[in-house]
Amino acid sequence: MNFFLLDYMLVIFFPLRHHLDVRRMSRLEGLKANSSQFTLEGEPFRILGGSVHYFRVPRAYWEDRLLKMKACGLNTLTTYVPWNLHEPERGTFNFQDQLDLKAYVSLAAQLGLWVILRPGPYICAEWDLGGLPSWLLQDEEMQLRTTYPGFVNAVNLYFDKLISVIKPLMFEGGGPIIAVQVENEYGSFAKDDKYMPFIKNCLQSRGIKELLMTSDNWEGLRCGGVEGALKTINLQRLSFGKPLMVMEYWSGWFDVWGEHHHVFHAEDMLAVVSEILDRGVSINLYMFHGGTSFGFMNGAMDFGTYKSQVTSYGRVGLTLDPRAQRSKKAYSPAFIQQHLSLWDILQFSDKPHKSDKPVNMENLPVNNNNGQSYGYTLYETTITGGGALNSRNNIRDRAVVFVNRECVGCLDYKTHEVALPDGKVTLSFLVENCGRVNYGKALDEQRKGIVGDIVLNNTPLRGFSISCFDMKPSFIKRSVIWIKTSFLLCVDGPPKDTFVSLRSWGKGIIFVNGQNLGRYWFIGPQHFLYLPAPWLRSGENEIIVFEEQRVHDKLLFAENPDYGKVIDVYKLPFCTLL
C-alpha cells in the first residue's frame, strides 16, 4: 500500500482484490452484514471507501475526483446530502446543476464505484446547521432532530422528494447505492429515543431495502444506534459479531478562524491505516477529497466558546509533497477598478423591513417568507444621545457598528460594549452570520442577526430599519449591471486553478464571475481562497470584493496556498481514541 497527497486529495493505493464490478452483477442479493464480514451477491466484500461531497466540488471536477478514487483502488464512494441546499425555501427543491445528486451517483456507477449514501436529514459535515435548513428556526418552539411535529412534518416532505430522486439508484433497482446511513452521530445528541426509529421508518416506508447503517463516536454508540441498522464508528470499532467498519477515518481536521492550520504527518496516518487494513476492517477515508465550503456554508463549533470554521474543507493535511504535476497558475495581479461603500450598494438591496424591535435573520419577511439564511443583515435606528452601547450578548455573530456611517467599533461574543458620542445620530449594525453550529446540543439556538435587545445606557433600542444582504447571485447581478467590477482578472489561454491571496486585506468575501468563493479574514489561518478553473473564462473575469475593514489596491494570485503556523492533529485530545 502506497499513498501521497495530490491537490489536497488523499491518495492511497489499495489492493484490488476486494472489487466487484458495479455494472455486471445479477442484483439478487445486496450488501449484507450477517457475519464478521460483509458480503455482496453472496461473496465476501470489503468496503474501501472515500468521501467526496458533490456540493463541495465544482461539477466539472466530479469525474476527475472519482477517477482518482477509483485509480487508488477504492471501491466505494460515500457522500452526505445537504438538506439546506436541496430545499432552500420550504417546498422549493433544487436537484439541478451543482446539486444534481442523481447525476453524481450515476457517474460513480459509470466509473465502477459503489455508493454509501448519508442523507441525514442532519449531516454535521462542518456545514451550516449540520445541513438543516435555517427556515426550520422560524418556529420559536422548534426542536431539531426530535419527533417534534414541526420537524417531523418537514422531514417527511423532504424525504418524499429526496427518496423519489435516489430510489432508482438503489442496488435493488440496478443502481450503485449499496447502503444508506440513518441520520448521523445521533448518539452525541440523543434527545429523543423515538427519533432514530422515525428516521429509519422514513427510509424503509419509502422503499429503501438496502443495508442501513449508523455512525457514531465511541461515547455516542450507546444512544446513537437503531434496531436493524449496522453500527459503525468514527475511528474505532463496534457491532460485535458483525463486520467491523471505520465509517470516518479522518485524513485531516477542520480549521477555525484565529487558530493554527491542522496537519497530519504522512507516516502517522500510514501506520494507523495499515493497522486497520491488516485487521481486515472496512474503512471510509473522511475525506478522500475535502473540497471547499464555498459561499457562506461553513459551520461552527461551540463547546463554551463559539468558533467559526474557515472556507477550506481540505480535511487532508498530510505534510507530504505531491508527485503529480498540478494544473495551477499564479496569475498576474488584478488592480482595483472601483471602490463603493456599503451605503452605495444599499440601493441594490430589497426594500428595508421596518420593525420596532430587532428581528433575527430567520424571521425576516424575505425570500418568500422563508427568512434570510446567510450573509449580512443591516440594522439601523436613530438615537438622540451618546453613552454606553451594550449588546447583552445578542449579536450573532459579529457586528460592525457605525455612527452616521462611520465605523466606531465591533461587537461579538467577546466584546459587548462600545462607547457612542453625544448628539442625534444614525446608528447602524452590519451583522454577519459567521456560520451556524453544526455539532452538539446547541442546534436549536442558532438564530442569527440581532436576537434580542441592544441597550443604550440600559434602555433598549427601538425603531429599526432592517436590510438583507444575503449576497445571492441575483443581488450580485443587479450590482454588476449598475457599477463597474471591483477588479478584472485577464486569463490568457485555457483557465487553470489558482488561489486568491488575501494577506493584505481585512475581512470579507469574494465573488468571481458571480461565484461566491467564501470568506477571508486577516486573523487566519486561511489567507488564500481557492478559485477553480471551471469558474474562470479566457479573457476578462469580473471580481467583486466585499471588504469590511481595509481596502487594498490589488489582488494577488498564487499557485499554492500558505497556511502559516500548523498544529499536528495527532497531538489533539481526540487522537487518544486511536
N, C-alpha and C positions, 0 to 999 in steps of 0.2 A: 504494500500500500504506500503510495506517494501522494504528497499534496503540496500546493503552493497557493499564493494569493494572486488573483488576476482581476484587475478592475474592481477592487473591493468586493470580490466574489470568492467564496470559499471553494477551492478546487482540490478535491480529494479523489484519488483514483482507487475505486473499489474493484475487487474481483467480480467477474461476470457470471459466476455460477448460480446466482440467485435470480436470474432473469427469466421471465416467461413472456412470450410475445403478446402484447395487448390486442393485436388485431386477429390472431389466429386461434382463439380459444373457443371451446364449444359453449361456454357460458352456462354449464349445468350446475356448477357449484362455485359460489363466490368465496371471498376471504373468510376463513373460519379460525376460531381461537379455542378449539375444544381440547387441546393438549398443551404440551410445553413448547410447541412451535406452531406458527401459522401454517395453514395450508390454503392453496388456491387451485381450484379444479382438482382437489384431492391430492395435490403434490406439495411437498414441503416448500415453503416460501418465506423468505426473509425480507422484511421491509428495509430498504436502504433509501431513506427519504431525504428530501431537502425542501426548505421553504423558500418560495419566491412569490411575492404578493403582486398580482397583476395591477393593482391600484397604485403601486409604488414604482412601477417600471413603465416608461413610455411604451405604448403598444408596438411601435416599430421595433422595439428590442425584445419583445416576448420570445420570439423564436430563437434568437441568439442566446438568450439566457437558458432556455430549456435545452437547447442543443448542447451547451456546455455541461449542463447537469447530466444529460444522457452520456456524453463523452467521458465523464468521470466515473461511470459505472453505477450511478444511482438509478433506481428503478421506479421511484415514486415521488410525485410532486405533492406537496402539501400547501394549502393556501387558506387564509381566512377570507370571509366575505363581510365587507363593512356595510352594515345596515344604513348608516348615516349618509353614505354616498348613493346607495341604491334607492333610498326613499327620502330625498332631501326635504320634501314637503309631504304632509300627511296625504296618502293616497296617490301621490305622483311618483312613479317609478322610473328609474333610468338603468337600463342594461345595454346601453349602446356605446360605441366608440371605445374609449379607455376603460369603460365599465362592462364591456361585453364578456361576461363570465362564460357564456356558452361557447364563444369563440376561443377563449383561453383554454378551457378544459378540452375542447375538441382538438386544439393544437397539440396539447400534451399527448392525446391519444395518437395523433398522426405521427408523432415523434417516438412513439413506443414507450410512453410513461404511464404508469398507473397514477391515480389521484386519490388522496385523502382530503375530503372537504371539511372545513371547520366553519360552519355557517353561523355560529353564535346562538342567539342574537347578540350576546356580548362576546367580544373577541379579545379584549385587552390590547395587545399588539402595539403598545405605546402610541395609540391612536386616540384622537379626541373622544372623550367619554367612552372609551373602550368600544367604539363603533356604534354606540347607541345614538339615535337622532336627538338633537337638542330640543326639538318641539315636544318631546315627552315631558320636559320640565315645565311646560306651561301649566300643568296641573300641580297646584301647590301641595297636594296630598300624595303626589306620585311616589311609589316605592319600586324602584327599578330592581330587576332581577328577583322578583317575587311573583306570587299569584294575585297581586293587587289587580282588580278588574281593569283599570285603565291600561296597565301594562300588558295584561293577558290579551285584551282586545287588539291592541296594536301589534303584538307579536303574531297573533293569528292572521291578521290581514296581510302582514309582511310575508309570513311563511306561505300563505296561499299563492302569492306571486312568485316568491323565490323557488319553491319546490316545483312549480309548473315549469320553471326555466331549467332546473337541473334534472328533473325526473327522466327525460330521455337520455341523459348522460350517465345514468347509473349502470352498474355492471350487468344487472339483470336485463336491461334493455339494449345491451351491446356497447355500452359506454365504458369509460376508464375508471369511474368512481367506485372504488372497492370498499370504502369505509367512510363513515361520517362521524364527526365528533359532536357529542351532546354538550352544548354550552361550552364554557371554558373556565377552568380553575375555580369552580364554584366553591370548593372546599375552603378557600381563603375568604369567602364572603358569607355563605351559608346562613341566610336569614330565614329561610322558609323550606321546610322539609317536603313540601308538596311541589316545589318549583321544578326540580330536576325531572321527576316523573311527568310533569306537564310538558316540558320541552321534548322529552323522549316521545311522548304521545303525539306532539306536533309533527314530528318526523314520520313516525310509523303510520299514523292515521292518514297521512297524505301519500302513502305508498312507498316509503323508504324501507326496503327489506335488507339492505346490506348491513355489514357489521357496524355496530355502534361502539364508540369509544368515549372515554372521558380523559381529561388531562389535568393533573394537579401536582403541586409540590408535595414534599413529604408531610408537612404539617396539615395540608388540606385533604389528604387522602380519606380520612375518616368521614368527612362530611360531603366530599365532592363527587362521590360515585352515584350510580343509579343501577337498579337491578336490571340485568340483561345487557349491560354495556361493559366492555373490557376497560379496566382501569389502566391508564398509563401514567407515567410520572416524568416530570421535568428533572433531569439529571440522575434520578435513581430508579428503583425498581419496585413493582408490586404485582398484584393479581397472581397469587401463589397457585401453582398448578396450571397456570396459563402462560402463553408466550410473554416473554419479557420485552418491553419496548420503552426506550427513552424517547418520549414524544418531542421534547425540546432539548437537544444538546446545544447549548448556547455557544456559538462560534464567535461571539463578541458581546458587547454590552452597550446599552444606550448612554448617551451623554446628556447632561443638563447644563443650562447656562450658568456660567460663573465657576465651573469646576474643570478639572483636567479631562482630557480625552482618554478613554479606556482602550487598552490594547491587550491582546493575547500574545504570548510568546509561542512561536510555532512548535517548539519542542514540547512545551507543556500540553498543548492540545493534542499533539500526535500521541503522546503517552496515554492520555485518557481515552481517546477514540480507539486506539489499538487494543486497550484492555476491554472495552465494550465489545468490540468485534471478536476478540479472542474468546469471549464467553458466549458467543452465539446470540447476542442480544440484537434485536432490531433497533434501528436508530433513525431519528429525523434531525437533520442539521438545521438549527434555527439561528441565523438564516444561512441558506446557501448563497443567496444574493440579496442583500438587505434592501437596496433601493433607497428611495427618498420620500420623506413625508412632505411632498410639495404643498405649497399654499399654507393654510392655517391648520393643517390636520394633525400636527404633533400633539401628543398627550402631555401629561404632567404627573408628578408624584407628590403625595402629601402624607408623610408619616410624622406629623407635628410641624413640619415646615414645608411650605409649597415650593416646588421646584419644577420649572417648565423645561421640557425636553427640546433639544435642538432639531433642526430641519433634517439633517442627515440621519438615515437609518441604516448605516453601513453594517452594524452588528457584526462585522468581520474586522477585527482589529489586529490581525496577525502581523507581527513585525518580521516580514519576510518579503524580499523584493520579487516582483513578478518576472516570469521568464518569457512571457509573450509580449510581442510588440503591441503597443496601445495606439488606437486611432484617436489621438487627442492633440490639441493645439493650444498654445498660448497666443491668443490674438493680440493685435496691436491695441493700445489704449483707446478708449472711446471718450471723447471730450464732451462736456456739458453743452447742450443746445439752448435749454431754457430752464429756469427755476421758478416754480409757482409755490406760494404758501398754501397752507391748509385752508385759509379763508378764501383763496382764489378758486379752489375746487369745490367749495360749498355749492356753487351754482349747478354742479353736475349731480348732486345727490338728490334723493327724493324729498318731497315737502316735509319739513320737520313736524314731529309729533309734539303737541302741547300737553303738558301734564303738570298738575300742581306738585306732585311728589315724583321723585325719580322712579323710573321703570327699568327693570332689568332687561337685558337684551332679548331673552327668550319670549318675553311678553309684550314686546313692541308690536304694534299693528302693521307689520310689513310682511312681504313675501307671502301674500295671500293668507294673512293672519297666522302664519306659522312662526312668526318672530324672527329675530336675527340670530344666526347660528355662530358666525365667526367674524373676525376683523375688529374694527374700531367703532366706538359709539361716542358721539359728541354731545355732551350735556351743557347747556348754557342757561344762566339766570342773571338777574340784576341784583346787586346789593348796594346798600347806601352807606356802609361804613366798613372800616377795617377791623383787624383783630386776629384772633386765633381760629384758623380753619382746621377742623378735625374730622377725619373720615370715619371715626368709630369702627375702623376695620371693615368698612362696607364697600371698598373698591375691589373689583375683581377684573383684572388682576393688577393693573398698573395704570395710573392716570398722570398725564402731563397737565399741569394746572396753568391757566393763562388768566391774566388780568388785563382787560382791554386788548386782548390778543397778543400780549407779551408774556413769555414764559416766566413763571415765578417759582417753579419747583415741581416735584413729582411726589405722588402718593402711591404706596404699595403696601405689601404685608409687613414691612419693617418700618416704614415712615408713614405716620398717621397724621402729622400736623404740619401746616405751612402758615407763615405769618403773612397777612394781607395788608396793603396800605389803606389809609383812610380815603373817604370820598365815595361818590356814586360811580360804580364801575360795572362792566360786564365780566362776569366770572365764568370761565369755561373749563370743562374737564374733558380731555380726549382720553377715553378709557379703552385699553386694549385687553381683549380676551387672549391671554398668552397660552391657552391650551387647557382643556378640561382634564381633570384627573382621570386616569384610565384604569387604575387598580386600587383595590382597598374598599373600605366601608364608607367612603365619603362621596359616593357617586350621586346620591340624591341632593347633595349640596352644591352642585356645580353650575348654578346660575351665574351669569356674568354681567358685567357692566357695573352700575351702581345699584346695590342690592338692599339698601336701607338708607336711613337719614345721614346726611352730611351736615355738620353743625358749624355755625359761625358764632363764636362766643356763647356756645351751648344752646343756640337757637337753631332749629332745623331750617335748612334752606328750602324755599318753595318757588313755584312758578318757573318750570323748566321748559326749554325748547330742546328737543332731542332729535339728532340726525344720525342716520345709519350709514356707516361706511364699511360695508361687508366686502368691498373690493371684488365684486363679481365681474365676470367678463363683460356684461352689459354696461357696467359703470365705467370700466376701462375704455370700452369702445366709444362711449359718449364723450369721455375726456379727450381721447385722441382726435376726434373729429374737430374739436374746437381749439386745441392747443398743440403746440409743437411737441415732439417727443423730447424727453429729457436728454437722451443720448442716442447716437446712431452707431451701430457696430457694422462695419463693412466686412463681408466674408467673400474672399476670393476663392472660387472653386467650390467643390462639394464641402458642406459643413462638417466639422468634427466636434466631438465632445470637448468641452472646456470648463473651466471654473472661474467664476467672477470673484475677484479678490476685494474684500471689504475692510481690510485692516485700518484704513484711514477714515472710515466712516463711523457713524454713531450707532443708530438703531433704526431698523425699518424693514421694508420688504422690496422686492424687485420683480418687475414684470418684463418679460421678453416676448415680443410679438403676441402680447395678451396672456401669456402663460405665467402664472404666479410661481416663482422659483422657491419662495419661502422666506423665512425670517433671517436677519443677521443682527448681531449685537457686539459691540466692541469688547464686552467682558469675556467673550469666547466661551468655550474653546473653538467654536466654528466661526472662522473668518472667511471661508470660501463657500460659495453656493454653486452647486452642480448645474451646468447648463447643457442638456443633452443635444446632440447634433440634430435629431429629428425636429426639434423646436426652432432651429435656425433655418435660414434660407440663403442661397447665394445672393450676394448683393447687399442691400441695406436691411438692417434689422432694427426694429423700434424697441428701445429700452426705456422704461419708466421706473424711477426710484422714488419710493415714498419714505422719506427720511424724517425722523422725529427730532433730531438734535443738531447735527452738524453736516453741512453740505460740502462735498469735495468737488473739485473741478473736473475730475476724470475717473473713469472706471478702468481698473487693471484686470487682466486675464492671466490665468496660469494653467499649465498642463496638468499639474497635480496640486492637491491641497496640502497645507501645512497646519497641523493641529497644535503645534507648540508642545507644552508640557503634557506628559502622559502618565497614566497610572496603570499598573499591572492588575488585570482583572482577577488573577489568582490570589491576590492579596486581599480581596474583598471578603467580608464575612460569609456570604452565601457559598463560597467555594469550599468551605469545610464540609459541605454535603458530598463532595466528590470522594 
